[in-house]
Amino acid sequence: MIESDAFCQALQDIGFDFFTGVPDVLLAGVIETLIERRLYTPAVREDEAVAMAAGAFMAGKVPAALMANAGPGNSLNTLASLNLLYRQPCLLIIAWRGFEGKDAPEHLVMGRTVTQVLETVRIPHRTLSEQTASDDFRWIAQTFMKERIPVALLLKSGVVRGIQP
């Protein structure tokens, strides 16, 4: 398991300095770490987070938006008509709820289709694992600015340490 602190530091090491998003239990440890570092600005909705990230990019920041797997669906129009159209890069850190049908019922449909949604609008994505983490972060660093479009990093339950109840 990757510690939340190490995950956040790896993102900072490749240049990310603005984080926004909508809370999710799988992202709780990451969000707590970002709040402690004074790097997190909460959003009410995922499309708002994506728009805030675009504004941060235009102001010279390197942004990431955190969300559950329903987030790409909720922010699809913003991603297509702002980020993709005007080449506003943003790292989408997506808690992959409903992966392999294991979660609360409201997460199952998007859990099955989130990668298809990303592929349909041509947002490159990878699924983080402890074994591939260094390659995944290298891929983010290379793809993010080279392509100047959103890229997504999917996080399955148990890969990055959360906050234990």
Wavefront OBJ file of the C-alpha trace (Angstrom):
o trace
v 0.000 0.000 0.000
v 1.241 3.491 -0.865
v 1.132 5.959 2.004
v -0.934 9.097 1.336
v 2.051 11.269 2.205
v 4.285 9.481 -0.341
v 1.551 9.683 -3.002
v 1.137 13.444 -2.505
v 4.905 13.984 -2.432
v 5.342 12.093 -5.706
v 2.772 14.398 -7.343
v 4.461 17.479 -5.907
v 7.853 16.189 -7.083
v 6.616 16.142 -10.684
v 5.230 19.658 -10.352
v 1.626 19.486 -9.160
v 0.881 22.451 -6.913
v -2.907 22.945 -7.054
v -5.391 20.311 -5.909
v -9.149 20.562 -5.844
v -11.971 18.075 -5.853
v -14.913 16.396 -4.254
v -14.290 14.173 -1.213
v -14.547 10.408 -1.411
v -13.718 7.806 1.228
v -10.962 6.292 -0.960
v -9.346 9.728 -1.282
v -9.696 10.729 2.379
v -6.047 10.149 3.302
v -4.813 12.017 0.233
v -7.147 14.938 0.886
v -6.128 15.058 4.552
v -2.453 15.212 3.525
v -3.127 17.929 0.946
v -5.079 19.979 3.503
v -2.178 19.674 5.959
v 0.136 20.950 3.199
v -2.296 23.779 2.384
v -2.610 22.601 -1.213
v -6.285 21.576 -1.368
v -9.235 23.752 -2.349
v -12.545 21.878 -1.963
v -15.173 21.897 -4.699
v -18.901 21.281 -4.477
v -19.164 19.346 -7.743
v -16.717 17.612 -10.042
v -17.383 19.959 -12.983
v -16.585 22.874 -10.681
v -13.317 21.170 -9.671
v -12.347 20.673 -13.324
v -13.143 24.326 -14.096
v -11.173 25.491 -11.043
v -8.239 23.382 -12.210
v -8.430 25.019 -15.666
v -8.365 28.450 -14.039
v -5.407 27.412 -11.890
v -3.562 26.215 -15.004
v -4.182 29.559 -16.718
v -2.740 31.245 -13.608
v 0.469 29.212 -13.880
v -0.349 26.296 -11.570
v -0.111 22.580 -12.322
v -3.559 21.269 -11.317
v -5.143 18.025 -10.259
v -8.831 17.332 -9.579
v -9.818 14.534 -7.191
v -13.126 12.716 -7.574
v -14.910 9.394 -7.348
v -15.561 7.452 -10.543
v -18.885 9.263 -11.089
v -16.853 12.467 -11.462
v -15.890 12.075 -15.127
v -19.588 11.646 -15.954
v -20.551 14.675 -13.864
v -17.823 16.793 -15.466
v -17.966 15.453 -19.016
v -19.214 18.675 -20.627
v -16.576 20.772 -18.850
v -13.836 18.329 -19.834
v -14.984 18.276 -23.486
v -15.854 21.940 -24.015
v -13.099 23.520 -21.898
v -10.177 21.232 -21.123
v -10.034 19.176 -24.305
v -11.088 21.945 -26.688
v -8.728 24.586 -25.296
v -5.952 22.165 -24.291
v -6.174 22.819 -20.559
v -4.321 19.941 -18.892
v -5.533 18.559 -15.602
v -4.716 15.376 -13.748
v -7.920 13.590 -12.804
v -7.300 11.486 -9.719
v -10.252 9.116 -9.726
v -11.235 6.839 -6.849
v -12.394 3.767 -8.748
v -15.501 2.946 -6.777
v -17.457 -0.094 -7.917
v -14.369 -1.770 -9.410
v -15.254 -5.373 -10.309
v -18.743 -4.934 -8.846
v -17.523 -4.522 -5.267
v -19.073 -1.462 -3.615
v -22.353 0.194 -2.793
v -24.980 -0.140 -5.560
v -24.756 3.537 -6.584
v -21.118 3.030 -7.636
v -21.540 -0.079 -9.769
v -22.640 1.351 -13.141
v -19.898 3.965 -13.305
v -17.474 1.477 -11.793
v -18.027 -0.734 -14.835
v -17.934 2.093 -17.386
v -15.544 4.810 -16.147
v -12.697 3.642 -18.402
v -15.065 3.550 -21.387
v -16.202 7.119 -20.618
v -12.568 8.281 -20.502
v -11.724 6.444 -23.729
v -14.793 7.822 -25.513
v -13.619 11.405 -24.983
v -9.975 10.393 -25.519
v -8.656 11.068 -22.041
v -5.584 8.870 -21.517
v -5.680 6.909 -18.269
v -3.745 4.488 -16.129
v -4.607 2.499 -13.049
v -2.154 3.041 -10.199
v -0.665 0.050 -8.467
v 2.110 -0.207 -5.923
v 4.198 -2.191 -8.414
v 3.801 0.309 -11.271
v 3.734 3.556 -9.266
v 7.057 4.966 -10.468
v 6.138 4.227 -14.101
v 2.666 5.694 -13.531
v 4.084 8.944 -12.126
v 6.635 9.134 -14.971
v 3.791 8.635 -17.476
v 1.790 11.435 -15.837
v 4.746 13.810 -15.955
v 5.427 13.063 -19.626
v 1.840 12.941 -20.892
v 0.377 15.835 -18.905
v 2.243 18.715 -20.560
v 3.205 17.002 -23.818
v -0.412 16.365 -24.757
v -1.832 19.415 -22.889
v -5.060 17.566 -22.174
v -6.565 15.950 -19.086
v -5.069 12.620 -18.055
v -6.576 10.280 -15.485
v -5.091 8.167 -12.738
v -7.504 5.569 -11.375
v -7.090 4.458 -7.759
v -8.577 1.149 -6.669
v -9.461 0.578 -3.037
v -6.435 -0.306 -0.913
v -3.727 1.064 -3.234
v -3.279 4.410 -1.451
v -3.823 4.485 2.295
v -7.029 6.192 3.345
v -8.245 7.228 6.744
v -9.353 4.224 8.742
v -12.683 4.631 10.593
l 1 2 3 4 5 6 7 8 9 10 11 12 13 14 15 16 17 18 19 20 21 22 23 24 25 26 27 28 29 30 31 32 33 34 35 36 37 38 39 40 41 42 43 44 45 46 47 48 49 50 51 52 53 54 55 56 57 58 59 60 61 62 63 64 65 66 67 68 69 70 71 72 73 74 75 76 77 78 79 80 81 82 83 84 85 86 87 88 89 90 91 92 93 94 95 96 97 98 99 100 101 102 103 104 105 106 107 108 109 110 111 112 113 114 115 116 117 118 119 120 121 122 123 124 125 126 127 128 129 130 131 132 133 134 135 136 137 138 139 140 141 142 143 144 145 146 147 148 149 150 151 152 153 154 155 156 157 158 159 160 161 162 163 164 165
